[in-house]
Amino acid sequence: IAAPTPLPPVSPGLTLYHVAIGRGTQNYTCKTSLETDTPTAIGAKATLFNATCASVRSPGILASTPNLALAYPIPTSDTADVLLSGHHFFLNNTTPFFTLDTDVHTWGSVATKKVSSSLAPSDAPAGDNGMGSVAWLKLSGFSGDFKEVYRLNTAGGNPPKNCSGIQGTFEVNYAAVYYLWK
């Protein structure tokens, strides 16, 4: 599946280090519960699961995994811990952060900034609220171990079109494939 507007290519000289399925929430806020107010993005949080081998063995299946992951709660079992790569969250409303450091391994972390985005394809999974999938992204690392991060094959995560009946912060479930380059 290709993005409607292609993202810039990986910078020359970089090597793919890790591929992860992210399962979590996109986070938003509404100042008022009025229909004239629109949700404002305030970050995201996700648990990252190792999909590096799957990306080589079955790239077609990997692309459909976010939609499957969205159908289930975020795993917390011992089995999930074996596949745990790390976590994704925001340092502030504009700085995505990825850490692949856990109790089992130390693979690195990175603070990033958005370089480019593309709307998710029109046939991307709409998510449990039916509002569609968040954009595909190219992120650039500015502090840490990774140089670039791509968010592709998103499933869900878009907020409602307006804040009618919603006030304050809220979460929307999403899943995606993340590619981390060194």
C-alpha positions as CSV (number, residue, x, y, z in Angstrom):
1,I,0.0,0.0,0.0
2,A,1.5,3.3,-1.0
3,A,0.7,6.7,0.6
4,P,-1.4,9.0,-1.6
5,T,1.4,11.5,-1.4
6,P,4.8,9.8,-1.2
7,L,6.9,10.5,1.8
8,P,10.6,11.5,1.2
9,P,12.9,8.5,0.9
10,V,15.2,7.3,3.7
11,S,18.4,9.5,3.8
12,P,21.4,8.0,2.1
13,G,23.7,5.9,4.2
14,L,21.1,4.9,6.8
15,T,20.4,1.3,7.8
16,L,17.1,-0.2,9.0
17,Y,17.7,-1.1,12.6
18,H,14.2,-2.0,14.0
19,V,10.6,-2.5,12.9
20,A,7.8,-2.4,15.5
21,I,4.1,-2.6,15.6
22,G,2.8,0.3,17.8
23,R,-0.5,-0.2,19.6
24,G,-1.8,2.7,21.6
25,T,-3.8,5.9,21.5
26,Q,-3.7,9.2,19.7
27,N,-4.5,11.9,22.3
28,Y,-6.7,15.0,21.8
29,T,-8.4,17.8,23.7
30,C,-11.5,19.9,23.2
31,K,-11.7,23.3,24.9
32,T,-15.5,23.3,24.7
33,S,-18.1,20.7,23.9
34,L,-19.5,22.9,21.1
35,E,-19.9,21.7,17.5
36,T,-17.9,24.8,16.3
37,D,-14.8,23.6,18.3
38,T,-12.4,21.0,16.7
39,P,-10.2,18.5,18.5
40,T,-6.6,19.5,19.0
41,A,-3.8,16.8,18.9
42,I,-1.8,16.6,22.1
43,G,0.4,13.6,21.4
44,A,0.2,9.9,21.4
45,K,1.3,6.9,23.4
46,A,1.9,3.3,22.3
47,T,3.5,0.1,23.3
48,L,6.0,-1.1,20.6
49,F,6.3,-4.8,19.7
50,N,9.2,-6.3,17.7
51,A,8.2,-7.0,14.1
52,T,11.7,-6.8,12.6
53,C,11.9,-10.5,11.5
54,A,8.3,-10.4,10.2
55,S,9.2,-7.3,8.1
56,V,11.6,-9.5,6.2
57,R,9.7,-12.8,6.1
58,S,6.2,-11.4,5.4
59,P,6.1,-7.7,4.5
60,G,2.6,-8.1,3.0
61,I,1.3,-9.6,6.3
62,L,3.1,-7.0,8.3
63,A,1.3,-4.2,6.4
64,S,-2.1,-5.6,7.6
65,T,-1.0,-6.2,11.2
66,P,-2.0,-2.8,12.5
67,N,-5.6,-3.4,11.6
68,L,-5.5,-6.8,13.4
69,A,-3.8,-5.2,16.4
70,L,-6.5,-2.5,16.6
71,A,-9.1,-5.2,17.1
72,Y,-7.6,-6.3,20.5
73,P,-6.7,-4.5,23.7
74,I,-3.1,-3.5,24.2
75,P,-1.4,-6.7,25.3
76,T,0.0,-6.9,28.8
77,S,0.7,-10.6,29.2
78,D,4.0,-12.4,29.7
79,T,3.9,-13.4,26.0
80,A,3.6,-9.7,25.1
81,D,6.6,-8.9,27.3
82,V,8.7,-11.3,25.2
83,L,7.9,-9.3,22.1
84,L,8.1,-5.9,23.8
85,S,10.4,-3.5,21.9
86,G,9.7,-0.4,24.0
87,H,7.4,2.6,24.1
88,H,6.4,5.7,22.1
89,F,5.1,8.8,23.8
90,F,5.4,12.6,23.5
91,L,7.9,14.7,25.5
92,N,5.5,17.7,24.9
93,N,2.7,18.4,22.4
94,T,5.1,18.4,19.4
95,T,8.0,16.1,20.3
96,P,7.5,12.3,19.6
97,F,9.9,10.1,21.6
98,F,10.7,6.5,21.1
99,T,12.6,4.3,23.5
100,L,13.6,0.7,22.7
101,D,15.2,0.3,26.1
102,T,13.4,-2.3,28.4
103,D,14.3,-4.6,31.3
104,V,15.5,-7.1,28.7
105,H,17.4,-5.0,26.2
106,T,19.0,-1.6,25.6
107,W,18.6,-0.7,21.9
108,G,18.4,3.1,22.1
109,S,16.0,6.0,22.1
110,V,15.3,9.1,20.1
111,A,13.5,12.4,20.3
112,T,12.1,13.3,16.8
113,K,10.4,16.0,14.9
114,K,8.0,15.7,11.9
115,V,9.6,16.1,8.5
116,S,6.7,15.1,6.3
117,S,3.3,13.6,6.3
118,S,0.9,12.0,3.9
119,L,-2.8,11.2,4.4
120,A,-3.4,7.5,5.0
121,P,-4.7,5.7,1.9
122,S,-8.5,6.0,1.5
123,D,-8.9,2.2,2.2
124,A,-6.9,2.3,5.4
125,P,-8.8,0.9,8.4
126,A,-11.2,3.5,9.9
127,G,-10.6,2.5,13.5
128,D,-13.2,1.8,16.2
129,N,-14.7,5.3,16.0
130,G,-15.0,5.1,12.2
131,M,-13.1,8.4,11.7
132,G,-10.2,7.0,9.6
133,S,-6.5,6.4,10.1
134,V,-3.9,9.0,11.1
135,A,-1.4,10.2,8.6
136,W,1.7,8.4,7.6
137,L,4.9,10.2,8.8
138,K,8.6,10.7,8.3
139,L,10.2,11.8,11.5
140,S,13.8,13.0,11.9
141,G,15.8,12.2,15.0
142,F,17.5,15.2,16.7
143,S,18.6,13.7,20.0
144,G,19.3,10.0,20.5
145,D,20.3,6.9,18.7
146,F,18.1,6.8,15.6
147,K,18.2,9.2,12.6
148,E,14.8,8.6,11.1
149,V,11.5,7.0,12.0
150,Y,8.7,6.2,9.6
151,R,5.1,5.6,10.7
152,L,3.2,3.6,8.0
153,N,0.2,1.3,7.6
154,T,-1.8,3.2,10.2
155,A,-5.1,1.9,11.5
156,G,-7.5,4.3,13.3
157,G,-6.5,7.2,15.5
158,N,-8.4,10.1,13.9
159,P,-10.6,12.2,16.2
160,P,-14.2,13.1,15.6
161,K,-14.7,16.0,13.1
162,N,-15.8,18.3,15.9
163,C,-16.1,18.5,19.7
164,S,-19.8,18.2,19.9
165,G,-20.5,16.6,23.3
166,I,-16.8,16.2,24.2
167,Q,-14.8,18.5,26.5
168,G,-11.3,18.0,27.9
169,T,-8.8,15.3,26.9
170,F,-9.7,12.0,25.2
171,E,-7.9,9.1,23.5
172,V,-8.5,7.4,20.2
173,N,-7.2,3.9,19.6
174,Y,-4.7,3.4,16.8
175,A,-2.0,1.0,15.6
176,A,0.9,1.5,13.1
177,V,4.1,0.0,11.8
178,Y,7.2,2.0,12.8
179,Y,10.5,1.7,11.0
180,L,13.6,3.0,12.9
181,W,16.7,3.8,10.9
182,K,20.3,4.4,12.1
